[in-house]
Every structure is written in C-alpha cells, then in structure tokens.
Amino acid sequence: MKITEGQIKFLLVLLIAALLAIPYFFVIQPQMETAEALEREIEQLRERRMTLERHTAAIPEYQEGLLALRMDKDSIFSRYPSELPQEATIMFIHETERMIPLRMQQVNFALDSSQQIVGDESAAAHAAVIAAQELTPLIVGLDGVRNTTQITFDSTYEEFKSLLAHVANFPHRMVIPRLRVSFNGDCGTASGDFNLNQFAIDGENRDRVFTAEPEMELGADNIFFSLLGWHGGWSDIPDELWGTDLYLILSQPEADIEAKILAMYGDIDGTSRLTSTVNATEDMTITFTGEEGLYSVAYRIGEVELATDYYFITLKGFLTFQVNSSPRVGSNDQVGVRVNLINRSDLPLYVKIDGDDPDEARISFPSLTGSIYFN
C-alpha cells in the first residue's frame, strides 16, 4: 500500500508531538514537582528557623524560669522528708512535750500508706528530650507517703493552743484531721485526743532521714512513779509521798507572824524566805524551771523579789506548792495574793490549798503557764 503525502505529514506531526511530550512528562514535570517540594521544605525550614531563633532569644528567660522551678521544687521538698521513721515521730512527741510543755498520755502508731505521684513511665516520657538537651531532670519517679498517729493528751488551755500552733508551724508538713477536746473551766485544763497526719515524698534517690536519738534516762527508783510524774490522779497521791517543795502562808493582818510568807520547805538558813505585811491583795509571780532531777524556783511578792533563784533536788516525779491560808476576820482583813504561776520544768506541778476563806478566797490564779494541777 502506498502512503500518501498527507499521511506522511500526519505521521511527522505525531512524531514531533511525541518528541516534545516525552521530555515534558519524563523530565520537566518531575523536576517541577521536585522544585515545588523543595520550596515547601524550604518554607518549613524557614518557619522552623524563625521558631528556633525566637527560642534562642528566650534562652535567658527559660533559664530563669527553670531556676525558679528548681527553687520551687526544693522549697516543696524541704517540707516533706523522704520517709517517716517511727523514731522521728517519737522524737517529735518527746521534744513537743519538753518545749510546750504538755503530756501526751497515749500514742498509737500505724503503718505508712503510699501513693504514686509521678510514675517511672510518665517521667521516662521526658527523658529523651532532657537527655538530648543535656539537662538534669526536674523530677523522676516519686511516691507520696502518709502516716497517721493517734495521740491522747492532757494540758492547760494555753498549752493546747501552743500545740496547735506548733503543728501548724512545724517545718515538715503535718495536719490534724480529727480532734476531740474537753475543757475544765474550774482548773483551766484541756484534755482529749487527735489524729496527727505526717507526709513524706519518697524517690529520686533522696537522702534517708537521720534521727539523732538523745540519751534518755530509763527506769525509776520508785515503781509507783514514772519519770514524768505520778501515774495516778491527784487524789491518788499518798500524804507520805507528797513532800512539799514550796509553801505559802496567808494569815490575818493582826497575827503574830507576817501576813504573807513564801519559802522553800526545809530551808534552814531562810535564804528562800520572802515575806510581806501589806494588808491588801498583792501580785505574786512564781516560776519553776529545771529538768532531770535538778530544779530551781524564783518568785516575788509585789515589788520584793527573791535575791537569787533557789535550787533544789527532787526525785519524787512531780513538784509541789502548798498553800496554807486562813478565814478572813472582819472587813478590815484584806490580806491576799494574785499569783502568776509558771512551770517551765519537765515535771508537773501540783498545788494544794488548805484553810482558805470559803466566801472570799485570799488567793487567786489569774495566770497559769505549764503543767499545773490543783486539788
């Protein structure tokens, strides 16, 4: 079959079109797509560079924020020990009794309960980023620990308030979730029981709690007494074990002796004797101090003060203040005292008042501080 000239021209056109299409589809178009992808990548890199430049410019701010976070972390950790050893709780109770002072009659311990705060898995999620930036992690796996101690106490009203303030202001976090207290208005005493919750944060290889246990005297010469005093109530103390330490005599203004005599029992040379003949109610301040068997007392009547503190030794387990008063005789008899009684010793102070006027007492106690009990 003979090809015509027209067919030849058509074939030439198809050949030219094919020659033009093949480079476009197989060379030019892929290059254009590659160029567009590169432009997109360049735009993304440009945005990434701008972001990094902003972060780089903010590095000082980030460092300040990181330092603030570390300080906040250290501040939080400083309020929570790494554990709650029973020895630390015992020492807290011991020091609280000595400092306020009050008497914690019964203490019941319980096992610790713990709950995960930051798990190892959640902490590990940030480990790669932290390692890439060569930074020390702020927090790794942590557990929260709580312990509840049940305490029965006996105190004055002021001591009870001091106990609440002491727990609230203690360096380590403590709370009292349950409190039951009763108040005796006649004696000014408060007693009851409460739960003391203590908290700790364990983990991050924190240092263990070290408890410095002091040397403590154990045992007693008389099995009917403890180192902190008589086990029984006020009425249980036998007369033969009473043993007056300080005594006060209040007499009529016309009596053969001074109206007010304050002295230590057994003081032969009279160095502890303080007297007053004023026929009026005077202010009196008495302060007991000391610990572990050696004690001292200081006092004043009106403006007259004992020259030096009087030191004495007692092994009976408590301190005693005996008041021997007398009924008033007529309206002219105004002898009396207002006593500011302070006990800063490690023993309770028992006060016994005999013979006072039943209608108009010669002695009153407007201010009491420390462990003090009345008959």
C-alpha positions as CSV (number, residue, x, y, z in Angstrom):
1,M,0.0,0.0,0.0
2,K,1.4,3.4,-1.0
3,I,1.5,6.1,1.7
4,T,0.2,9.4,0.6
5,E,1.9,12.7,1.2
6,G,-0.9,13.7,3.6
7,Q,-0.3,10.6,5.7
8,I,3.4,11.3,5.8
9,K,2.8,14.8,7.1
10,F,0.4,13.5,9.8
11,L,3.0,11.0,10.9
12,L,5.6,13.7,11.1
13,V,3.3,15.8,13.3
14,L,2.7,12.8,15.6
15,L,6.5,12.2,15.8
16,I,7.2,15.9,16.6
17,A,4.4,15.8,19.3
18,A,5.9,12.7,20.8
19,L,9.4,14.1,20.8
20,L,8.0,17.2,22.7
21,A,5.8,15.2,25.2
22,I,8.4,12.7,26.3
23,P,10.9,15.2,27.8
24,Y,8.0,17.1,29.4
25,F,6.4,14.1,31.1
26,F,9.6,12.3,32.0
27,V,12.0,15.1,32.6
28,I,10.4,18.5,33.0
29,Q,7.3,17.6,35.1
30,P,9.3,15.5,37.7
31,Q,11.7,18.4,38.0
32,M,8.9,20.8,38.6
33,E,7.4,18.6,41.3
34,T,10.7,18.3,42.9
35,A,11.2,22.0,42.8
36,E,7.7,22.5,44.4
37,A,8.6,20.0,47.2
38,L,11.9,21.8,47.8
39,E,10.1,25.1,48.0
40,R,7.7,23.6,50.6
41,E,10.5,22.2,52.6
42,I,12.4,25.4,52.4
43,E,9.3,27.2,53.8
44,Q,9.0,24.7,56.6
45,L,12.7,25.1,57.4
46,R,12.4,28.9,57.3
47,E,9.5,28.7,59.8
48,R,11.5,26.2,62.0
49,R,14.5,28.6,61.9
50,M,12.3,31.5,62.9
51,T,10.9,29.4,65.8
52,L,14.4,28.4,66.9
53,E,15.6,31.9,66.7
54,R,12.8,33.0,69.0
55,H,13.6,30.2,71.4
56,T,17.3,31.0,71.3
57,A,16.5,34.7,72.1
58,A,14.3,33.5,75.0
59,I,17.0,31.1,76.5
60,P,17.8,33.6,79.4
61,E,14.1,33.7,80.2
62,Y,13.9,29.9,80.1
63,Q,16.9,29.6,82.3
64,E,15.4,32.0,84.9
65,G,12.1,30.0,84.7
66,L,14.0,26.7,85.2
67,L,15.8,28.1,88.1
68,A,12.6,29.3,89.7
69,L,11.1,25.8,89.1
70,R,14.0,24.2,90.8
71,M,13.7,26.6,93.7
72,D,10.0,25.8,94.0
73,K,10.8,22.1,93.9
74,D,13.4,22.4,96.6
75,S,11.0,24.5,98.7
76,I,8.3,21.9,98.4
77,F,10.7,19.0,99.1
78,S,12.1,20.8,102.2
79,R,8.6,20.4,103.8
80,Y,8.4,16.7,103.1
81,P,11.1,14.3,104.4
82,S,12.0,11.2,102.3
83,E,10.4,8.8,104.8
84,L,8.5,8.7,108.1
85,P,10.5,6.5,110.5
86,Q,8.9,5.8,113.8
87,E,12.0,7.2,115.6
88,A,11.4,10.6,114.1
89,T,7.7,10.6,115.3
90,I,8.8,9.6,118.8
91,M,11.4,12.4,118.9
92,F,8.8,14.9,117.7
93,I,6.5,13.9,120.5
94,H,9.3,14.0,123.0
95,E,10.5,17.5,122.0
96,T,6.9,18.8,121.9
97,E,6.3,17.6,125.5
98,R,9.5,19.3,126.6
99,M,9.0,22.6,124.7
100,I,5.4,23.5,125.3
101,P,5.2,21.6,127.8
102,L,2.2,19.2,127.8
103,R,1.6,15.5,128.5
104,M,0.9,13.0,125.7
105,Q,-0.6,10.2,127.7
106,Q,-1.0,7.6,124.9
107,V,0.4,7.3,121.4
108,N,-0.8,4.7,118.8
109,F,1.3,4.3,115.7
110,A,0.1,3.0,112.3
111,L,1.7,1.7,109.1
112,D,2.6,4.1,106.3
113,S,0.4,4.4,103.3
114,S,1.8,5.4,99.9
115,Q,0.5,6.6,96.6
116,Q,2.4,7.2,93.3
117,I,2.8,10.9,92.5
118,V,5.0,10.7,89.4
119,G,5.5,7.2,87.9
120,D,8.6,6.0,86.2
121,E,6.8,5.7,82.8
122,S,5.4,9.3,82.9
123,A,8.9,10.5,83.9
124,A,10.6,8.5,81.2
125,A,8.4,10.2,78.5
126,H,10.5,13.3,79.0
127,A,13.8,11.5,79.5
128,A,14.8,11.6,75.8
129,V,14.2,15.3,75.4
130,I,16.1,16.0,78.6
131,A,19.0,13.8,77.6
132,A,19.2,15.5,74.2
133,Q,19.4,18.9,75.8
134,E,21.9,17.6,78.4
135,L,19.7,18.9,81.2
136,T,19.2,17.4,84.7
137,P,15.5,16.2,85.0
138,L,13.4,18.3,87.4
139,I,11.5,15.2,88.7
140,V,11.7,11.5,88.3
141,G,9.5,8.8,89.8
142,L,8.0,9.9,93.2
143,D,5.8,8.3,95.8
144,G,3.7,10.2,98.4
145,V,3.8,8.7,101.9
146,R,1.3,9.4,104.7
147,N,1.3,8.2,108.3
148,T,-1.4,8.7,110.9
149,T,-0.6,8.7,114.7
150,Q,-3.3,8.7,117.3
151,I,-2.4,10.8,120.4
152,T,-4.2,11.3,123.7
153,F,-3.1,14.4,125.6
154,D,-3.6,16.3,128.8
155,S,-2.7,20.0,129.1
156,T,-3.7,23.5,130.1
157,Y,-5.7,25.7,127.7
158,E,-2.7,27.7,126.8
159,E,-0.6,24.6,126.2
160,F,-3.3,23.2,123.9
161,K,-3.2,26.4,121.8
162,S,0.6,26.2,121.7
163,L,0.3,22.6,120.5
164,L,-1.9,23.6,117.6
165,A,0.4,26.4,116.6
166,H,3.4,24.1,116.9
167,V,1.9,21.6,114.5
168,A,0.8,24.4,112.1
169,N,4.3,26.0,112.0
170,F,6.4,22.8,112.1
171,P,9.0,22.7,109.3
172,H,7.6,19.4,107.9
173,R,4.1,19.2,106.7
174,M,1.6,18.0,109.4
175,V,-2.2,18.3,109.8
176,I,-4.7,17.3,112.4
177,P,-7.7,15.9,110.5
178,R,-9.5,14.8,113.7
179,L,-9.6,16.5,117.1
180,R,-11.7,15.9,120.2
181,V,-11.0,18.0,123.3
182,S,-12.8,18.9,126.5
183,F,-12.1,21.9,128.7
184,N,-12.4,22.1,132.5
185,G,-13.1,25.7,133.3
186,D,-12.6,25.3,137.1
187,C,-9.0,24.0,136.6
188,G,-8.2,25.6,133.3
189,T,-7.2,22.2,131.8
190,A,-7.9,20.7,128.4
191,S,-7.7,17.0,127.5
192,G,-8.7,14.8,124.6
193,D,-7.2,13.0,121.6
194,F,-6.4,13.7,118.0
195,N,-5.0,12.2,114.8
196,L,-1.7,13.6,113.5
197,N,-1.1,13.1,109.8
198,Q,2.5,13.3,108.6
199,F,3.6,13.3,105.0
200,A,6.8,12.4,103.1
201,I,7.9,12.2,99.4
202,D,10.0,9.1,98.5
203,G,12.0,8.6,95.3
204,E,14.6,10.5,93.3
205,N,17.3,8.8,95.5
206,R,16.6,11.3,98.3
207,D,18.6,11.1,101.4
208,R,17.3,8.9,104.2
209,V,16.0,10.6,107.4
210,F,18.6,10.5,110.2
211,T,17.2,10.7,113.7
212,A,19.7,11.8,116.4
213,E,18.3,9.9,119.5
214,P,19.4,11.6,122.7
215,E,20.4,9.8,125.8
216,M,17.3,9.2,127.8
217,E,17.1,8.0,131.4
218,L,15.1,4.9,131.9
219,G,13.5,3.4,134.9
220,A,12.6,4.9,138.3
221,D,13.7,4.4,141.9
222,N,10.1,4.1,143.0
223,I,7.9,1.8,140.8
224,F,4.8,3.8,141.8
225,F,6.2,6.9,139.8
226,S,7.2,7.5,136.3
227,L,10.0,9.8,135.1
228,L,7.2,12.3,134.1
229,G,5.3,12.1,137.4
230,W,2.8,10.2,139.4
231,H,0.7,7.7,137.3
232,G,-2.5,8.1,139.2
233,G,-4.8,11.1,139.6
234,W,-4.4,14.0,142.1
235,S,-6.4,12.2,144.8
236,D,-4.2,9.1,144.5
237,I,-1.0,10.7,145.8
238,P,-0.4,9.4,149.3
239,D,0.3,12.0,152.0
240,E,3.6,10.4,152.9
241,L,4.8,10.9,149.3
242,W,3.5,14.5,148.9
243,G,6.7,16.2,150.1
244,T,6.2,20.0,149.9
245,D,8.7,21.9,147.8
246,L,7.4,25.5,148.0
247,Y,4.9,26.7,150.6
248,L,2.9,29.9,151.1
249,I,1.3,31.0,154.4
250,L,-1.5,33.6,154.3
251,S,-2.6,35.0,157.7
252,Q,-4.7,37.7,159.3
253,P,-3.1,41.1,159.5
254,E,-3.1,41.0,163.3
255,A,-1.5,37.6,163.5
256,D,1.8,37.1,165.3
257,I,3.6,36.3,162.0
258,E,3.9,38.1,158.7
259,A,0.7,38.2,156.7
260,K,2.4,36.5,153.7
261,I,5.3,34.1,154.0
262,L,6.7,32.4,150.9
263,A,9.6,29.9,151.3
264,M,11.1,26.6,150.3
265,Y,10.3,23.7,152.7
266,G,13.4,22.6,154.6
267,D,15.3,25.9,154.1
268,I,17.1,26.1,157.5
269,D,19.0,29.4,157.0
270,G,16.0,31.2,155.5
271,T,17.7,32.2,152.2
272,S,14.5,31.4,150.3
273,R,12.1,33.2,152.7
274,L,10.2,36.1,151.3
275,T,7.5,38.0,153.4
276,S,5.1,40.8,153.3
277,T,3.0,42.6,155.9
278,V,0.8,44.5,153.5
279,N,-2.9,44.3,154.4
280,A,-4.0,44.2,150.7
281,T,-4.1,41.9,147.7
282,E,-0.6,41.9,146.1
283,D,0.6,40.4,142.8
284,M,2.9,37.4,143.2
285,T,4.9,35.7,140.5
286,I,6.4,32.2,140.9
287,T,8.5,30.4,138.3
288,F,9.7,26.8,138.4
289,T,12.4,25.7,136.0
290,G,14.8,22.7,135.6
291,E,14.9,19.1,134.4
292,E,16.1,15.6,135.2
293,G,16.1,16.0,139.0
294,L,17.7,19.5,139.4
295,Y,15.2,22.4,139.7
296,S,15.0,26.0,140.7
297,V,12.4,28.4,141.7
298,A,12.2,32.3,141.5
299,Y,9.5,34.4,143.0
300,R,8.4,37.9,144.0
301,I,5.7,39.5,146.2
302,G,4.7,42.9,145.0
303,E,8.0,44.7,144.2
304,V,10.1,42.5,146.5
305,E,11.9,39.7,144.7
306,L,14.0,36.7,145.9
307,A,17.6,37.7,145.7
308,T,18.7,34.6,143.7
309,D,17.0,31.6,142.3
310,Y,16.7,28.8,144.8
311,Y,17.9,25.4,143.6
312,F,16.7,22.1,144.9
313,I,16.7,18.4,144.0
314,T,13.6,16.2,143.8
315,L,13.2,12.5,142.9
316,K,9.5,12.0,143.6
317,G,8.5,12.7,140.0
318,F,6.5,15.9,140.5
319,L,6.8,19.4,142.0
320,T,4.5,20.6,144.9
321,F,3.3,24.0,146.0
322,Q,1.5,24.0,149.4
323,V,-0.8,27.0,150.3
324,N,-1.9,27.3,154.0
325,S,-4.5,30.0,154.2
326,S,-7.0,31.1,156.8
327,P,-10.5,32.6,157.0
328,R,-10.8,36.3,157.0
329,V,-11.6,38.2,160.3
330,G,-13.8,41.2,159.7
331,S,-14.0,43.7,156.8
332,N,-10.5,45.1,157.6
333,D,-8.8,41.8,156.7
334,Q,-7.7,42.4,153.1
335,V,-4.7,40.1,153.0
336,G,-4.5,38.3,149.7
337,V,-2.4,37.5,146.6
338,R,-2.9,37.2,142.8
339,V,-0.5,34.5,141.7
340,N,1.1,34.3,138.2
341,L,2.2,30.7,138.4
342,I,4.7,29.5,135.8
343,N,6.0,25.9,135.4
344,R,8.8,25.6,132.8
345,S,10.2,22.4,134.3
346,D,9.9,18.8,132.8
347,L,7.7,17.7,135.7
348,P,4.0,18.5,136.5
349,L,3.4,21.0,139.4
350,Y,0.7,20.1,141.9
351,V,-0.9,22.8,144.0
352,K,-2.7,22.1,147.3
353,I,-4.7,24.8,149.0
354,D,-5.9,24.3,152.6
355,G,-7.9,26.5,155.0
356,D,-8.8,29.4,152.6
357,D,-11.8,31.6,153.3
358,P,-14.8,29.8,151.7
359,D,-16.6,33.1,150.8
360,E,-13.8,35.4,149.9
361,A,-10.6,33.5,149.0
362,R,-7.3,35.1,149.8
363,I,-5.5,33.5,146.8
364,S,-6.4,33.6,143.1
365,F,-4.5,32.4,140.0
366,P,-5.3,34.8,137.1
367,S,-2.4,33.4,135.0
368,L,-1.1,29.8,134.7
369,T,1.6,28.6,132.4
370,G,2.8,25.0,132.0
371,S,1.7,21.7,133.6
372,I,-0.2,22.7,136.8
373,Y,-2.8,20.8,138.7
374,F,-5.0,21.9,141.7
375,N,-6.7,19.9,144.4
